[in-house]
Amino acid sequence: MEKDKKTYRTDEEKRLITNRLSRIEGQVKGIKRMVEEDKYCHDILIQLSAIENSIRSLSNHILENHLYSCVSNDLEKGNLEVIDELISLFKKFNKA
């Protein structure tokens, strides 16, 4: 896998991703505030679960775009190394 590979995204796609990341960042700050204010563990855990779901959803969105763009383009060019890259990626995704 090349270290200098890049994915060029449209301005709209960048805006969508950064908006979702900003929302996640806000959720994290909210939980930090909850801890500082001694909020009930149950409530904090619910918010942590919401963050996990937000991150998973964003990861799936980026993965889908990766498959349709980067991987598809590499395969069309005959670059089968992208399959090894995908296998490695899925192994990382499935670690718990």
KAMOUR-V586881 format. One line per field, one symbol per residue. burial: I if it has 24 or more other C-alpha atoms within 12 Angstrom, else O. A space follows every 50 residues. Layout:
burial->???
//
This chain:
burial->OOOOOOOOOOOOOOOOIOOIOOOIOOIIOOIOOOOOOOOOOOOIOOIIOO IOOIIOOIOOOOOOOOOOOIIOOOOOOOOOOIOOOOOOOOOOOOOO
//
